[in-house]
């Protein structure tokens, strides 16, 4: 059991290290008003539970969404980032700094979490396929506990006085840049964009 817990923790950390950056950016924006902290935590949980559910279904041989197309969800953070960057370039006053995340509620954050989790499905599926049901249950419980830890770390970093003070100087382009980078990484890394282009050619 202890070995399963350690393996689950290691697998979670390896597949979600990039989420710390996204969560930090979201909590930084949250310190200005939106999104609400509960939207971030709820969206992170909803998205992650969806990823685990898809992985479990795929492990049973029931693939609802082919892994190669999950990457197309990268369009969501990419579009948010581009819009935020355009707004930031047009207006520099503080009231406009958080417009990128203004309409980003629980569903939007869940979508970003799912988009960022294509690699999670690819890694979790074969692992779940080879696990005993009891080990799978332990792994899922560890994952859910670590989501809370990840959210807490993102909040600590994103709302820390000195961090906020430093990041406020570049916030108008930092948060959009994080989303643009995330979107491009998902689209290019998953190969979904290339597959879509190949369908049109």
N, C-alpha and C positions, 0 to 999 in steps of 0.2 A: 504493500500500500504506500509506504513512504517513497519507494522508488517511482511509483506511478505519479505521486504528487510532484516530486522533483522534475520528472520528465515533462509533465504538463506545464509546470511553471517555466521551464526552459523553452518549450515549444511556444508558449504564449509570448514570452519576452522576445524571442527571435522573430516572430511574425507580426508583432505589434509595436516595435520600437519606434517606427515612423509616426504612430498615432500620438505619441507624446508631443511632437511638434505641432500636429493639428490641434490637439486639445489645448495646448498652451496658447495658440493663436486664437482659439475660440473663447477661452476664459479671459484673455486679454481684451477681446472685443466686448465680452460680457461685462467687464468692469466699467464700460461706458454706457451700458444699458441693455444691449441685445447681442446675442440671444440670452435668455434667462439661464442661470446655472442648471435648473432642473431640465430644461430643454436639452442641454449638452449631455448631462448624465443619462437622461431617458433615451435620447437619440443614440447615444453610444451603446447602451444596453440593447435597444431594439435592433440596431444594425448588427451588433455582434451575435445576438441570439439568432437572427436570420442567417448569418454566415455559418454558425454551428449547425443550425437545422438543415441548411442546404448540403453541408458536408456529410451529415449523418444520412440524409436521403441518398446522396451520391454513393456513400459507402455501401448502402443496401442495393445499389444498382439503379436507383431512381433519380435520374438527372433531369431536373425541371428546366434549368437554364444551363446550357453547355458552358463549361469553364471559360472557353475562349471568347465568349460574348459578354461575360460579366464585366470585362474590362471597359466596355463601352460606357459604363456608368461614370467613367473618368471625365466624361463631357460635363457633368454637373459641377464639380469643383473648378474645372477649367473655365467654364462660362462665368461662374461667380467671381473668380479671380480677375478675369478680363474686364468684367463690368465694374468691379471695385477699383481696378487700376485706372480705368477711364474716368470714373467719378473723382478719384483722388487727384488726377491731373487737372481736371476742370476746376475743382474747388479745393482750397486748402484749409478752410476753416474747420474747427473742431467738431462742429455739428455734423459734418459730412463724413467724418472718419469712420464711423461705424455703420455706414449705409450698406456696405457689403453684406453684413450679417443681419441687417434690419428685419428682413422677412424670413430669416432662416430659423425655423422652429424645429420641433422634435423630428418631424418627418424628413426635413431637409438634412438634418445632421445624421439621421439614420441612413439616408441615401449616400452621404459622403463616407460614412463608416463602411457601408456595403461596397461602395466603389473602391475603397482603399483596401478591401479584403479579398480580392481575387486570389492573391497568393495564399491567404489563409485556407481557402477552399481546396486549393491544389495540394497543400501540405496536410491538412487535417483529414481529408478523405481517405488516403491510403492508410493512415495511422488508425483511424476509426475502424477500417475494414479488418484490420488484424487484431484488434483489441477484444478482450472479453467484455460482456455487457457491464460487469461491475467496475472494471477499469475505465470504461467509457464514461460511466456515471461520475466517477471520481474526477476524471479529467475535465468534464463539463463544469462540475462544481468549482474546481480550482480556477478554471477560465473565468467564471462569473465573479469570483472573489477578486481576481486580479484586474478585472474591468474597473471595479471600484477603486482599487489602488492606483490604476492608471489615471482615472479621473481626478483623484486626490492630488497626484503629482502634477498633472496639468494645471489644476487650480492653484497649487502652491507656487509654481513657477510663473503662471500667467497673471497672478494677482500680487506677487511679492512687490513691496514698495520700490525697491531698488531696480528690479527687473522692469516694472511698469515705467518707472522714471526714465530708464535708458531707452526702452522700446517705443515710448511715446513720440520720440523724435523721428522715428522711421515707420511708425505704425500705419500711416496712410498708404504706404506701398508694401510693408512687410506682410500683412495679412493676405492681401491679394497675391503677392509673390508666392506665399506658401501654398495657396489654393491652385495657382497656375502650375507650379512645380509638381504638385500632387497629381493634378489632372493629366499633365503630359507624361509623368512617370507611369501612371496607370494605363493610359492609352497606348503608349509605345512599348512599355514593358510587357503588357499582356498580349501584344500582337493583334489586338482587336481592330485597331485602326487600319493596319495593313490588310487584314482579312476583308474589312468593309470596302477598302479601295479596290481589292482584287475582284469583289463581286460586281463593282461598277464598270470595271475595264473588260 
